[in-house]
Amino acid sequence: MIMDDTGNDRPATEQKGSIAYVILVCLVAALGGLLFGYDTGVISGAIGPLEIRFELDAAGVGWVASCALVGCMFGAAFAGIVSDRLGRKKVLIVSAVLFLVSAFGTAFPRDLIMFVIFRFIGGLGVGAASMTSPMYIAEIAPARIRGRMVSVNQFAIVSGFLVVYFVNYIIGGYGVGLDRRAAAEHTARYGTTLDVNDISTFITKRAPEIDPNEVEAFLGEQGRGLQSETVVAFMKEQRKEIRKLDVELAGYGIDSWIVHRAWRWMFGSESLPAVLLLLLAFFVPESPRWLTKQKRESEAMAILSRVNGREFAKSELSEIKDAIAGESGSLRQLFHPGMRIVLAIGIALAVLQQVTGINAVLYYATEIFKNLGYGTEDALLQTVVIGVVNIGFTVVAIWMVDRLGRRPLMIIGSAGMGITLLMLGLAFCFEQSGYWVLMLVLGYVACFALSLGPVVWVVLSEIFPTRIRGRAMAIATVILWIACFAVSQTFPMMDKNPWLVDKFNHGFSFWVYAVFCAVTLVFVWRFLPETKGKTLEEIEKHWQR
């Protein structure tokens, strides 16, 4: 036992701090990251059914996929102000509530407008959590493991993607089974072979003015059991509702469970992790740096002591107080000499993380694999594989970020992303398919997970001054979500553009993202300093010098 300043016996472990305590607190905060991944990744499995259910064109598909990102922008902006005034912990609790409301609202919308509104509400939660979770972790974790702890948040994000991909696969597989069973029952009852998936795929990829004879030719053997007037009636119905899978043949209907119900279960499943975050967030402490800024130094000291041990906590608290005393508390501080570069680097990294195309792949993975010739069930399974690779290489990044450093990981990763995107574009352009194309997609995701995915959030959580960290990080995060929105909105417009498809066969967008990977490599090489192993106060002094 060791005597503390009051003469009481204290365990020796308290002098060293508790890593287990830090990890547990960071894991709770990282649940915000998990919901970030879950909420943004769920659209991957749902976008196809939503496109058919709500009769969406290319711009509509982009809007449905990216409307939540508009909420992310506002969520990040307001979270910065709220977290600086009311604390990081309260923002995590509010985020959980927003996630929960969105989960129920998107599962049971009356129409497309209500769906978009509740996706926007979920986006508010994502934006708030995306900024607050890494900032909170950075402010509570010791410098020696801060990179790894902030990277745990990215691990949680990709875990959210993996979990929701798996959930989508289970729900989608169940729905495909139900639809196939309905088609089989139709065959047994009426003697007509019918594959709902084949017919719907043919219909939805063509213009409304399809010649009914073309449908008969497509059906082949199946068409011989149909009277021509039945096909004509079928096509007239499809001209009215071209993207619905309520296929009616000879007056007998087959309802697609995937189109009408599967996506509701996909969105509703988010309520489970949202409830978990809401409950656990009440039990984590407030950020010691925020508490110090609020003159609640005894509370800050208690938390720092538990994290680093009492002796080290004293010197750390002194450094925090000195740093805060030298800060103006105004965003104008970012425009002072030596600090302007901080804001420029933060904004540039936020934009580059997104315009290198990761969310085009993660949000539209199912549709990308369908373009390669995979069926719905197989495409959903491939997204699960993407999630596994994403999470695996994020673990590698967590292990390496405090050993190898921030700069080397980002340089290696952006180079790998650019090469795989270039080859992926060529594969689409020359209409190649097979597992080697899947390997290119996985290679791209692996390079991102090793570098820009976790490391950008680590750097953003480190580089801004304590007194205005919330608001400054909010600026960078809002810009990040604007870039994400632009990518998510424009990808289907490029991917479905008739001229681009005719010339490049879905490969053009990947080359655009490859160019930005090259820009990222040059920017990191030229402008990003290494922050490995430095306290937040040491990083701040570096910019001031």
PyMOL commands that set and color helices and strands:
alter all, ss='L'
color gray80, all
select helices_A, chain A and resi 12-16+19-41+43-53+58-86+88-107+112-140+143-190+196-204+212-225+228-240+257-268+271-283+288-293+297-308+310-325+331-335+340-355+358-363+365-371+376-400+406-429+435-450+452-462+466-495+498-504+508-527+536-544
alter helices_A, ss='H'
color red, helices_A
select strands_A, chain A and resi 2-3+9-10+247-249+252-254
alter strands_A, ss='S'
color yellow, strands_A
deselect
rebuild
show_as cartoon
